């Protein structure tokens, strides 16, 4: 097996920019030369302490994540990145499912791992080693990274990505955006998330830019963007909403690219962010199974309502139930081909065969390509419900309700109904000072939606719950009511 191509790319950059800031966090700076030395030390220790092919990481967004991750690749290991919010039983299941006998972690997670009965060791990123003294180990497996999906349809699956998958996605992002070695990327998405890992960490580190690592606290994030002149911001819509609402004065003029991903971007969030900071949020789209970016808009050619054009090294087509490619503006399943497509689901050939057919990855997302090649999403295939025989995507209903004056955010959930097939229930978060009851919400919906799309019932909530990756947690909402 070859040695790590990601490490080779990173070390090439470190040789070009040894004194440049690779990582900045909490007023601490790690140069490329220092990060290379830390990764080398981690590689030596991992080679000594980890006997198997796979090592797991449970480390938060911090200066410790990058050297541990790079060190594991340097040591030739497959790296399973565990979600930092997972409870002990899930952590045990995840680590066991990928054969990771050891978890590299930080102080805050040791009690959780001890409770789960998982062997672990505390990683100290301050240790250094001369890179020339630590040879690159041959890769144990083709799978370099194992990531866990967000589990929107059940227990998270384990996605196996090769270094070729990840580097191809990085190259597609670089070609599409013009990302170069002069950027400062803010890493606030969790690094166990594919967008966080590939786009906010590895893209900068193999191109010679700087990663600014922060945990998400709106006031601190706004101050950091202004102080460090951050140029790239990748976040989920709920984070943009909170940044807009925070009263902290901030100059965001350094931002060149602000991308929203992971879920639908409400129009009002984009409008309010633009009004306050004079910056356009553009929507992107991706999936862990595609390493992860599929498409994105750019500020100079943003088509709001779409998720942009596909990366230049991916082929995206919309197909019907018979796998035939549909023409422009016809809705079907979004399917992707290219070198970013995952190796498969780890130790799950049956699920892999259902997902990848004839080399084509079927995303499970429904959408269409317009005449200019912009991709538009209408919902997931498994989100489609029938109300009185009519097809309804909850996302369409959510968009309409969010445009009602006084509504801040909404999530629509479908419940089984003997008479109508399904009935829709809307969980509505109102703007401060707004008072609306069911009757007022229903009346406003009737002005914007066909009768069968109007939710049967409503719940006004203080806040909508979030998953580990920042998406609205509809399963948690559904558990609070029978609809």
C-alpha positions in Angstrom: 0.0 0.0 0.0 1.2 3.6 -0.6 1.9 6.2 2.0 -0.5 9.0 2.9 -1.1 11.4 0.0 -2.7 13.9 2.4 0.4 13.9 4.6 2.6 14.4 1.5 0.5 17.3 0.3 0.6 18.9 3.8 4.3 18.5 4.2 4.9 20.0 0.8 3.0 23.1 2.0 4.9 23.1 5.3 8.2 23.2 3.3 7.0 26.2 1.4 5.5 28.1 4.3 7.3 26.9 7.5 6.7 30.1 9.5 3.2 30.8 8.3 0.3 30.3 10.7 -1.4 26.9 10.1 -3.7 27.0 13.1 -4.9 29.8 15.3 -7.1 29.3 18.4 -7.7 31.3 21.5 -4.7 33.7 20.8 -2.4 30.7 20.3 -0.7 30.2 16.9 0.8 27.0 15.5 3.0 27.5 12.4 3.2 24.9 9.6 6.6 23.9 10.8 5.3 23.4 14.4 2.3 21.5 13.2 4.5 19.2 11.1 6.6 18.5 14.2 3.5 17.8 16.3 2.1 15.5 13.7 5.4 13.6 13.5 5.4 13.2 17.3 1.8 11.9 17.2 2.7 9.5 14.4 5.5 8.1 16.4 3.4 7.6 19.5 0.4 6.1 17.6 2.8 3.7 15.8 4.0 2.6 19.2 0.7 2.4 21.1 -1.9 1.3 18.5 -1.5 -2.2 17.3 -4.5 -2.5 15.0 -5.1 -0.8 11.6 -7.7 1.6 12.9 -7.5 4.3 15.6 -10.4 6.5 16.8 -10.3 10.2 17.7 -12.6 11.9 20.2 -11.2 15.4 20.2 -13.1 18.7 20.1 -12.4 21.6 17.7 -9.1 22.6 19.2 -5.4 22.8 18.5 -5.1 19.2 19.4 -7.3 17.8 16.6 -5.2 18.5 13.5 -1.8 17.0 14.8 -3.6 13.8 16.1 -5.5 13.4 12.9 -2.5 14.0 10.7 -0.3 11.8 12.9 -2.7 8.9 12.5 -2.5 9.2 8.7 1.3 9.5 9.0 1.4 6.3 10.9 -0.6 4.6 8.2 -3.8 4.1 10.2 -7.4 4.4 9.2 -8.9 7.2 11.3 -12.4 6.9 12.8 -13.5 10.3 13.9 -16.1 10.0 16.7 -18.9 12.6 17.3 -18.0 14.6 20.4 -21.7 14.8 21.5 -22.3 11.0 21.3 -23.3 9.4 24.6 -21.2 6.6 26.1 -23.3 3.7 24.7 -23.2 5.1 21.1 -19.5 5.8 21.4 -18.9 2.2 22.5 -21.0 0.9 19.6 -19.2 3.1 17.1 -15.7 2.3 18.3 -16.5 -1.4 18.4 -18.1 -1.4 14.9 -14.9 -0.1 13.3 -12.5 -2.3 15.3 -10.8 0.7 17.0 -9.2 -0.7 20.1 -7.9 2.6 21.3 -9.5 6.1 21.3 -7.2 9.2 21.3 -8.9 11.8 23.3 -8.7 15.0 25.5 -9.4 15.6 29.1 -13.1 16.4 28.9 -14.0 13.1 27.3 -12.1 10.7 29.5 -15.0 10.2 32.0 -17.4 9.4 29.1 -15.0 6.9 27.6 -14.4 5.3 31.0 -18.1 5.0 31.5 -18.3 3.3 28.1 -15.5 0.9 29.0 -13.4 2.0 26.0 -9.6 2.0 26.3 -8.2 5.5 25.7 -5.2 7.7 26.1 -4.9 11.4 26.7 -3.3 13.2 23.7 -0.9 16.1 24.4 -0.4 18.1 21.2 2.6 20.0 22.6 4.9 17.1 22.0 7.2 17.5 18.9 9.5 15.3 16.8 11.7 16.1 13.9 9.7 15.0 10.9 12.8 13.5 9.2 13.1 11.0 12.1 9.6 9.6 11.5 9.2 7.8 8.2 5.8 7.7 6.5 4.2 4.4 7.2 2.4 2.5 4.4 -1.4 2.9 4.6 -3.0 -0.1 6.3 -6.2 0.1 4.2 -7.7 1.9 1.2 -10.1 3.5 3.7 -8.2 6.5 5.3 -11.1 8.1 7.2 -14.3 6.7 8.7 -17.0 9.2 9.4 -20.5 8.6 10.9 -23.5 10.0 9.1 -25.9 12.2 11.1 -28.4 9.3 11.3 -31.5 11.1 10.0 -33.0 7.8 9.0 -31.9 5.6 11.9 -28.6 4.5 13.4 -25.7 6.4 11.8 -23.9 4.5 9.1 -20.1 4.5 8.9 -18.8 6.1 5.7 -15.4 4.9 4.4 -13.5 7.5 2.5 -10.2 7.1 0.8 -7.6 9.8 0.6 -8.3 10.0 -3.1 -12.0 10.8 -2.3 -11.1 13.6 0.1 -8.3 15.1 -2.1 -10.6 15.0 -5.2 -13.2 16.9 -3.3 -10.7 19.5 -2.1 -9.5 19.9 -5.6 -13.1 20.4 -6.9 -13.7 23.1 -4.2 -10.4 24.8 -5.0 -11.2 24.9 -8.8 -14.7 26.1 -8.3 -14.0 28.9 -5.7 -10.4 29.9 -6.5 -9.4 29.1 -2.9 -5.7 29.7 -2.5 -2.9 30.1 0.1 -4.1 33.6 1.2 -7.3 32.5 3.0 -8.2 32.4 6.7 -10.9 29.7 7.2 -13.0 29.8 10.3 -13.5 26.2 11.6 -16.7 26.2 13.7 -18.4 23.2 12.2 -17.6 20.1 14.2 -14.5 18.4 12.8 -16.2 15.0 13.1 -18.5 16.3 10.4 -17.5 15.8 6.8 -17.8 19.5 5.9 -15.8 20.5 9.0 -13.1 18.0 8.3 -12.7 18.3 4.5 -13.6 21.9 3.9 -12.7 23.9 7.0 -9.6 21.9 8.1 -7.9 19.9 5.3 -8.7 22.3 2.4 -6.7 25.1 4.0 -3.9 22.8 5.3 -3.1 21.3 1.9 -3.3 24.7 0.1 -1.2 26.8 2.6 -3.9 28.9 4.2 -4.7 29.4 7.9 -7.4 27.6 10.0 -8.9 29.6 12.8 -10.4 27.1 15.2 -13.2 28.2 17.5 -16.2 26.7 19.3 -19.4 28.4 18.4 -20.2 31.3 20.7 -21.7 34.1 18.6 -20.1 37.1 20.3 -16.7 35.5 20.3 -17.1 34.4 16.6 -17.9 37.9 15.5 -15.0 39.4 17.4 -12.7 36.7 16.0 -13.7 37.4 12.4 -13.0 41.1 12.8 -9.7 40.7 14.7 -8.2 37.9 12.6 -9.7 39.1 9.3 -11.3 35.8 8.5 -12.1 35.4 4.8 -14.1 32.1 4.7 -17.0 31.2 6.9 -18.8 27.8 6.5 -21.8 27.4 8.9 -25.2 25.9 9.2 -28.3 28.2 8.9 -29.0 28.2 12.6 -25.5 29.5 13.3 -26.0 32.3 10.8 -29.3 33.1 12.5 -27.6 33.4 15.8 -24.7 35.5 14.5 -27.2 38.0 13.0 -29.2 38.2 16.3 -26.1 38.8 18.5 -25.8 42.5 19.2 -22.0 42.6 19.3 -20.7 45.3 16.9 -18.5 43.6 14.3 -16.8 44.4 11.0 -17.2 41.4 8.6 -15.8 43.1 5.6 -12.9 40.6 5.4 -15.3 37.8 4.6 -15.0 36.7 1.0 -17.1 33.6 1.1 -19.9 32.7 3.5 -21.5 29.4 2.7 -24.5 27.7 4.4 -24.8 23.9 4.3 -26.2 20.9 6.0 -29.8 22.0 5.6 -32.1 24.4 3.8 -31.2 28.1 4.2 -34.3 30.1 5.1 -34.7 33.3 2.9 -35.2 35.5 6.0 -31.9 34.4 7.5 -30.0 35.3 4.3 -31.8 38.7 4.1 -31.1 39.6 7.7 -27.5 38.6 7.5 -27.0 40.7 4.3 -28.8 43.7 5.9 -26.6 43.6 9.0 -23.2 42.6 7.6 -23.5 43.5 3.9 -22.4 39.9 3.0 -24.3 37.4 0.9 -24.7 33.9 2.3 -24.6 31.4 -0.5 -26.1 27.9 -0.3 -24.1 24.8 -0.8 -25.0 21.1 -0.8 -23.2 17.9 0.0 -23.3 14.5 1.8 -20.8 12.6 3.8 -20.9 9.9 1.1 -19.4 12.4 -1.4 -16.5 13.6 0.8 -18.8 15.9 1.1 -19.3 18.8 -1.3 -21.5 18.3 -4.4 -22.4 21.9 -5.4 -22.3 25.5 -4.3 -23.2 29.0 -5.3 -20.7 31.8 -5.5 -21.4 35.4 -4.5 -20.9 36.6 -8.1 -23.4 34.2 -9.6 -25.6 33.3 -6.6 -29.0 31.9 -7.5 -31.0 32.0 -4.3 -33.3 29.0 -3.8 -30.7 26.7 -5.5 -27.7 24.9 -4.0 -25.5 26.1 -6.9 -23.7 24.3 -9.7 -21.9 21.0 -9.2 -18.2 21.0 -8.7 -16.3 20.7 -12.0 -14.9 17.3 -11.3 -18.3 15.8 -10.4 -21.2 14.7 -12.7 -24.6 15.3 -11.2 -27.8 14.0 -12.9 -31.4 13.9 -11.8 -32.9 10.4 -12.5 -36.4 8.9 -12.3 -37.4 5.7 -10.6 -36.2 3.7 -13.7 -32.8 5.3 -13.5 -33.4 7.4 -16.7 -31.9 10.9 -16.7 -34.5 13.6 -16.6 -34.4 16.8 -18.5 -34.1 20.3 -17.0 -36.7 21.4 -14.4 -38.1 17.8 -13.9 -37.9 16.5 -10.3 -36.2 13.2 -9.5 -33.4 11.7 -7.4 -30.1 13.6 -7.3 -27.4 11.2 -8.4 -23.6 11.8 -8.4 -20.6 10.3 -10.2 -17.0 11.1 -9.6 -13.8 10.4 -7.6 -15.3 12.0 -4.5 -17.9 9.2 -4.1 -17.1 7.1 -1.0 -15.6 3.7 -1.1 -18.8 2.5 0.6 -20.4 1.9 4.0 -17.9 0.2 6.3 -18.5 -3.5 6.6 -22.0 -3.1 5.0 -21.9 -4.3 1.4 -25.7 -4.6 1.2 -26.3 -0.9 2.1 -23.4 0.1 -0.2 -25.0 -1.8 -3.1 -28.3 0.0 -2.5 -26.6 3.4 -2.4 -24.0 3.0 -5.3 -25.4 1.3 -8.4 -23.3 1.1 -11.6 -20.8 3.5 -10.1 -23.5 6.1 -9.5 -24.3 7.3 -6.0 -28.0 7.8 -5.3 -28.3 10.5 -2.7 -31.9 10.0 -1.6 -32.4 13.7 -2.2 -35.1 14.9 -4.6 -34.4 17.9 -6.8 -34.0 19.2 -10.3 -31.4 20.9 -12.4 -32.6 24.1 -14.1 -31.7 25.1 -17.6 -28.5 26.8 -16.4 -27.2 23.8 -14.5 -28.1 25.0 -11.0 -29.3 22.3 -8.7 -32.5 22.8 -6.7 -33.5 20.5 -3.8 -37.1 19.8 -2.8 -36.6 17.4 0.0 -35.4 13.9 0.7 -37.1 11.0 -1.0 -38.1 9.6 2.4 -39.5 13.0 3.5 -42.2 12.8 0.8 -45.6 12.2 2.3 -49.1 12.0 0.9 -51.9 14.1 2.4 -55.3 13.2 1.0 -53.6 11.6 -2.0 -51.5 14.6 -2.8 -47.7 14.6 -2.6 -46.1 17.1 -0.1 -42.5 17.8 0.8 -42.3 19.3 4.4 -39.5 21.6 3.2 -41.9 23.4 0.9 -44.4 24.0 3.8 -41.5 25.2 6.0 -40.4 27.8 3.5 -44.0 29.2 3.2 -44.5 29.4 7.0 -41.1 31.1 7.5 -42.3 33.9 5.2 -45.2 34.6 7.6 -44.5 37.9 9.5 -43.5 37.2 13.1 -42.3 33.6 12.4 -38.6 33.1 13.2 -38.1 29.4 12.4 -40.2 26.3 11.7 -40.0 22.5 11.4 -42.8 20.5 9.8 -43.3 16.8 10.8 -45.7 14.3 9.2 -47.6 11.9 11.4 -49.7 8.8 10.2 -53.4 9.5 9.7 -55.9 6.8 8.9 -58.2 9.0 6.9 -55.8 11.2 5.1 -52.6 9.1 4.9 -50.5 11.7 6.7 -51.2 14.9 8.7 -48.7 17.7 9.0 -47.8 19.3 12.3 -45.7 22.5 12.4 -43.4 23.4 15.3 -43.1 27.2 15.1 -40.5 29.5 16.8 -41.8 33.0 16.9 -39.8 36.2 16.8 -39.5 38.0 20.2 -42.6 40.0 21.0 -44.8 38.1 18.5 -48.0 36.4 19.7 -49.8 34.0 17.4 -52.1 31.1 18.1 -53.1 28.1 16.0 -55.9 30.0 14.3 -53.7 32.9 13.3 -51.0 30.6 12.0 -53.5 28.5 10.0 -55.1 31.5 8.5 -51.7 32.9 7.4 -50.8 29.5 5.9 -54.0 29.4 3.8 -52.8 32.6 2.1 -49.6 30.9 1.0 -50.3 27.2 0.6 -52.8 24.9 -1.2 -55.3 23.6 1.4 -53.8 20.1 1.6 -50.4 21.5 2.5 -51.7 23.6 5.4 -50.6 21.8 8.7 -53.4 20.3 10.6 -51.9 21.5 13.9 -49.3 23.8 15.4 -47.0 24.0 18.4 -45.3 27.2 19.4 -41.9 26.4 20.8 -39.2 28.5 22.5 -36.4 26.9 20.4 -36.0 24.1 18.0 -33.7 21.2 19.1 -30.5 20.5 17.1 -28.7 17.3 16.2 -24.9 16.9 16.8 -24.3 18.5 13.4 -26.6 21.5 13.9 -29.5 20.4 11.9 -33.1 20.7 13.2 -33.8 17.5 15.2 -37.2 16.5 13.9 -37.1 13.1 15.6 -36.8 14.8 19.0 -39.7 17.1 18.0 -41.9 14.2 16.9 -41.3 12.5 20.2 -42.9 15.5 22.0 -46.3 15.1 20.5 -48.6 12.7 18.8 -49.3 15.3 16.1 
